[in-house]
């Protein structure tokens, strides 16, 4: 998880918690976790390389590759950081506008995605001083380098599948776990971000830009925290090429997709204990057809932030706060709260959410309302930091 990318040590304690086959793993010289995780993924794939004259493998495999990039701390190889020097000098306001326009141009979003306002606690870029920019700008350069290095390593994995004749018949699902993180971290204020000695993470200023055009952040159940894109690639199994699907889907859909694809049977019990039925739905129909309706709601709850989406409607609340209601058919960015206009719909969706929470062990809405707001800082105190430098 959140380790030092260059030595693998735990971000909080400095302990070596890394394991390989349940044994302590000592990071060697030249270690960088994004590269190392890919090295071992490819080693695993070597075990299922083609074993017949057709070039196709008879050994099915399932690989779950969870790169920790670009989680904090901000660490990246110097050669990758150099590519992004000066790229963020125009600031978060201009880049938000540029990204919104690019997303529309590419067809990733349409008119239902409204351009949300800048987070009200974030200053306009034009109000930042030279010293503040010099402090904040390198963080985004390193973050971009971390994503770049991740992209390089996905390429390495794809190249291996191609060389071994497994690429066309391998389903690849690529996605992120959450939206941008606003929780600032600064344990080494006098060290530039990027190297092994640095322990820094950017704050809400850059996170708000990274989530364009959405609101809020990681940990929240709003789209800025939960909505990420996914790429599905499988030449032998997906006829569509380079097409967009907006079929509403959730992490819980991965299990039923894999179960259906593999022809497996999901167990009803384990060790004599009954197992709950799968919560998700298979994504295979979405691979084969255009967008269609989802036959069941989706639910979220993390640390008291919670939501339910059913069709075009999403009911969502921050921890310790009241419900908000959004019509996603024309407001994907959750900018217009309709909670007072549709009280009956709010009541039905809350009933659905609370029933789910009780079923799976999540917090009900009443319990979430009693949860105190987070005390994690989302903004650097720039005045104090710069005064100490």
C-alpha positions in Angstrom: 0.0 0.0 0.0 1.4 3.4 1.1 5.1 2.4 1.2 8.2 4.2 0.3 8.5 3.4 -3.4 12.3 3.1 -3.3 12.8 0.8 -0.3 9.4 -0.7 0.4 9.2 0.4 4.0 5.9 1.1 5.6 4.9 4.8 5.4 3.9 5.1 9.1 6.3 3.0 11.0 9.3 2.5 8.7 9.0 -1.2 9.2 9.6 -3.7 6.4 6.1 -5.2 6.0 6.7 -6.4 2.4 6.3 -10.1 1.9 7.0 -12.6 -0.9 5.5 -16.0 -0.5 4.8 -15.1 3.1 8.5 -14.4 3.8 10.0 -10.9 4.5 11.1 -9.3 1.3 14.2 -7.0 1.4 14.1 -4.4 -1.4 17.3 -4.6 -3.5 19.3 -1.6 -4.8 17.5 0.0 -7.7 14.1 -1.0 -6.3 11.0 1.0 -7.4 7.7 -0.6 -6.4 5.9 0.1 -9.7 8.6 -1.7 -11.6 9.0 -4.5 -9.1 5.3 -5.3 -8.9 5.3 -5.6 -12.7 8.4 -7.8 -12.6 6.7 -10.3 -10.4 3.5 -10.1 -12.4 5.4 -11.1 -15.5 7.1 -13.9 -13.6 3.7 -15.2 -12.6 2.5 -15.1 -16.2 5.6 -17.1 -17.3 4.0 -20.0 -15.5 1.1 -20.0 -18.0 2.9 -19.2 -21.2 1.9 -21.1 -24.4 2.5 -24.8 -24.1 1.4 -26.0 -27.5 2.2 -25.5 -31.2 -0.8 -23.1 -31.7 0.8 -20.5 -29.5 -2.2 -20.5 -27.2 -1.9 -21.4 -23.5 -3.9 -24.3 -22.1 -3.4 -23.0 -18.6 -6.0 -20.3 -17.6 -4.7 -17.7 -15.1 -6.1 -14.9 -13.0 -3.8 -12.0 -12.2 -4.7 -9.3 -9.8 -2.0 -6.6 -10.1 -2.5 -3.8 -7.6 0.2 -1.2 -8.3 0.4 1.2 -5.4 1.1 4.2 -7.8 0.2 6.9 -7.7 -0.7 6.7 -4.0 1.4 9.0 -1.6 4.2 9.5 -0.8 5.2 11.4 -4.0 8.1 9.3 -5.3 9.2 8.9 -8.9 12.5 8.3 -10.9 14.2 11.5 -11.8 14.1 10.8 -15.5 10.3 10.7 -15.4 10.0 13.8 -13.3 12.1 15.7 -15.8 9.4 15.2 -18.5 6.9 17.3 -16.6 9.0 20.2 -15.5 7.0 23.4 -16.0 3.9 21.5 -17.4 1.7 22.7 -14.4 2.9 26.3 -14.3 -0.4 27.6 -15.8 -2.1 26.4 -12.6 -5.2 24.5 -11.6 -7.8 26.8 -12.9 -6.5 26.8 -16.5 -5.9 23.1 -16.4 -9.4 22.3 -15.2 -10.8 24.3 -18.1 -8.4 22.5 -20.6 -9.2 19.1 -19.2 -13.0 19.6 -19.3 -12.7 20.7 -23.0 -10.5 17.7 -23.8 -12.9 15.3 -22.2 -15.7 16.6 -24.3 -13.6 16.6 -27.4 -12.7 12.9 -26.9 -16.3 11.9 -26.2 -15.6 10.8 -22.6 -18.2 13.2 -21.3 -21.2 15.0 -22.8 -23.5 17.9 -21.8 -24.8 16.0 -18.8 -21.4 16.5 -17.1 -21.5 20.0 -15.8 -18.3 21.9 -15.0 -18.4 22.0 -11.2 -17.1 25.1 -9.4 -13.6 25.2 -8.0 -13.6 23.9 -4.4 -14.5 27.0 -2.4 -11.6 26.6 0.0 -9.1 26.5 -2.8 -7.6 29.8 -3.9 -7.6 31.1 -7.5 -4.3 30.3 -9.1 -3.8 33.9 -9.9 -3.8 34.7 -6.2 -0.8 32.5 -5.5 2.5 34.0 -4.8 5.8 33.0 -6.5 6.9 31.3 -3.3 3.7 29.3 -3.0 3.9 28.2 -6.6 7.5 27.1 -6.1 6.4 25.0 -3.2 3.2 23.5 -4.8 4.2 23.0 -8.4 6.8 20.2 -8.0 4.2 18.0 -6.3 2.2 17.7 -9.4 5.2 17.1 -11.6 6.1 14.1 -9.5 2.5 12.9 -9.4 2.5 13.0 -13.2 5.7 11.1 -13.4 4.3 8.4 -11.1 1.4 8.0 -13.5 3.8 8.0 -16.5 5.8 5.2 -14.9 2.7 3.2 -14.2 1.7 3.5 -17.9 5.1 2.3 -18.9 4.7 -0.8 -16.8 1.2 -1.6 -18.1 2.9 -1.5 -21.5 5.5 -4.0 -20.3 2.8 -6.4 -19.2 0.9 -6.0 -22.5 4.1 -6.6 -24.5 4.7 -9.8 -22.5 1.2 -11.1 -23.3 1.7 -10.3 -27.0 5.1 -12.1 -27.1 3.6 -15.2 -25.5 0.5 -15.3 -27.7 -1.9 -14.7 -24.8 -2.9 -11.1 -25.6 -5.9 -11.7 -27.8 -7.6 -14.2 -25.4 -6.9 -12.3 -22.2 -9.5 -10.0 -20.7 -7.8 -7.0 -19.2 -9.8 -4.8 -16.8 -7.9 -1.6 -15.9 -9.2 0.9 -13.4 -8.4 3.0 -10.3 -9.8 2.5 -6.8 -10.9 6.0 -6.0 -10.8 9.7 -7.0 -8.0 12.1 -6.1 -6.8 12.3 -2.5 -6.9 15.8 -0.9 -5.3 14.9 2.4 -2.1 16.8 2.6 1.0 15.2 4.1 4.3 17.0 4.8 6.8 15.3 6.9 9.8 16.6 5.0 9.1 20.3 4.3 12.7 21.1 3.3 13.0 18.2 0.8 11.8 18.4 -2.8 9.2 15.7 -3.6 10.2 12.8 -5.6 13.3 11.2 -3.9 13.7 8.5 -1.4 14.1 10.9 1.5 10.9 12.9 0.7 7.6 12.3 2.5 5.0 14.6 0.9 1.5 14.4 -0.6 -0.3 17.2 -2.4 -3.5 18.7 -0.9 -7.0 19.6 -2.2 -5.6 22.3 -4.5 -4.3 19.8 -7.0 -6.8 17.1 -6.1 -9.6 19.4 -7.1 -7.9 19.7 -10.5 -7.3 16.0 -10.9 -11.0 15.3 -10.4 -12.2 17.6 -13.2 -15.1 18.1 -13.6 -16.3 16.3 -10.4 -16.8 17.5 -6.8 -15.2 16.3 -3.6 -12.5 13.6 -3.2 -11.3 10.2 -2.1 -13.3 8.8 0.9 -16.4 10.7 -0.1 -19.3 8.8 -1.8 -19.8 11.7 -4.2 -18.4 11.1 -7.7 -15.2 12.9 -7.0 -14.4 10.1 -4.6 -15.9 7.0 -6.3 -16.2 7.6 -10.0 -13.3 6.4 -12.1 -13.0 5.1 -15.7 -12.4 1.5 -16.6 -10.9 0.0 -19.7 -11.9 -3.5 -20.8 -9.7 -5.1 -23.5 -10.2 -8.6 -24.9 -9.9 -8.9 -28.7 -11.3 -12.5 -28.9 -14.2 -11.7 -26.6 -15.2 -8.1 -27.2 -16.3 -7.2 -30.7 -16.4 -3.5 -30.0 -13.3 -1.5 -30.7 -12.6 1.9 -29.0 -16.2 2.4 -28.0 -17.5 4.0 -24.9 -20.0 2.3 -22.5 -21.8 4.2 -19.8 -23.5 1.1 -18.3 -23.6 1.9 -14.5 -21.1 -0.5 -12.9 -19.3 -1.0 -9.6 -16.3 -2.9 -8.2 -18.7 -5.6 -6.9 -19.4 -6.4 -10.6 -15.9 -7.9 -11.1 -16.7 -11.1 -9.2 -19.9 -12.0 -11.2 -18.1 -11.1 -14.4 -15.2 -13.5 -13.7 -17.6 -16.2 -12.4 -19.6 -16.1 -15.6 -16.6 -15.9 -17.9 -14.9 -18.8 -16.3 -18.0 -21.0 -16.0 -17.4 -21.3 -12.2 -20.0 -21.7 -9.5 -20.1 -19.2 -6.7 -20.2 -21.1 -3.4 -23.2 -20.9 -1.1 -21.2 -21.8 2.0 -17.6 -22.0 3.3 -16.5 -24.0 6.3 -20.1 -24.8 7.1 -21.0 -21.1 7.1 -23.5 -19.6 4.7 -22.0 -17.1 2.2 -24.1 -14.1 1.0 -25.0 -14.0 -2.6 -23.0 -11.8 -4.9 -24.0 -8.1 -4.8 -23.0 -7.3 -8.3 -24.0 -8.1 -11.9 -21.9 -9.5 -14.8 -20.4 -6.9 -17.2 -20.3 -9.3 -20.1 -23.6 -8.0 -21.6 -22.1 -4.5 -21.5 -19.1 -5.8 -23.5 -21.4 -7.1 -26.2 -24.2 -4.5 -26.5 -24.8 -0.8 -26.2 -25.7 0.7 -22.8 -28.6 -0.7 -21.0 -30.4 -0.3 -17.6 -29.0 -1.9 -14.5 -31.5 -4.2 -12.7 -30.3 -3.4 -9.2 -29.1 -0.4 -7.2 -25.5 0.3 -6.3 -24.4 1.3 -2.7 -21.4 2.9 -1.0 -20.3 3.5 2.5 -16.9 4.4 3.7 -16.1 6.0 7.0 -19.6 7.4 7.2 -19.7 8.8 3.7 -22.5 6.9 2.0 -24.7 6.7 -1.1 -27.2 4.7 -3.2 -27.7 5.0 -6.9 -30.8 3.5 -8.5 -31.2 4.3 -12.2 -30.8 8.0 -12.9 -31.1 9.0 -9.2 -28.3 9.2 -6.6 -28.8 9.8 -2.9 -25.6 10.7 -1.2 -24.4 12.2 2.1 -21.1 13.2 3.7 -20.5 11.8 7.2 -22.4 13.8 9.8 -24.6 15.5 7.2 -28.0 15.2 5.6 -28.9 13.6 2.3 -28.3 15.2 -1.1 -30.2 14.0 -4.2 -29.0 14.3 -7.8 -30.5 13.4 -11.2 -27.6 11.9 -13.0 -29.4 11.9 -16.3 -28.6 15.6 -16.7 -26.2 16.3 -13.8 -23.4 13.7 -13.7 -21.2 16.1 -11.7 -23.7 16.4 -8.8 -24.0 20.2 -8.9 -27.7 20.7 -8.3 -29.1 19.2 -5.1 -32.8 18.2 -5.6 -33.4 16.8 -2.1 -36.2 19.2 -1.2 -38.1 18.6 -4.5 -38.5 14.9 -4.3 -39.1 13.9 -0.7 -40.9 10.6 -1.6 -38.0 9.5 -3.8 -35.5 10.4 -1.0 -37.5 8.2 1.5 -37.6 5.2 -0.9 -33.9 5.5 -1.6 -33.0 5.8 2.0 -35.0 2.8 2.8 -33.1 0.9 0.1 -29.8 2.1 1.4 -30.5 1.2 5.1 -31.7 -2.3 4.1 -28.4 -2.8 2.2 -26.3 -1.4 5.1 -27.9 -3.8 7.6 -27.5 -6.7 5.2 -23.7 -6.3 4.6 -22.6 -4.7 7.9 -22.4 -1.1 6.7 -23.5 2.0 8.6 -27.1 3.1 8.3 -27.9 6.7 7.5 -28.7 7.4 11.1 -25.4 6.0 12.2 -23.5 8.0 9.5 -25.2 11.2 10.7 -23.7 10.6 14.2 -20.2 10.2 12.7 -18.2 13.4 13.3 -16.6 15.1 10.3 -13.1 14.1 9.4 -10.3 16.1 11.0 -7.8 15.2 8.3 -6.3 18.4 6.8 -7.1 19.1 3.2 -4.9 22.2 2.8 -1.4 23.1 3.6 -0.9 26.1 5.8 1.2 27.9 3.2 1.9 30.9 5.3 3.3 28.9 8.2 5.2 26.5 5.9 6.9 29.2 3.9 7.7 31.2 7.1 9.7 28.2 8.4 11.7 27.5 5.2 
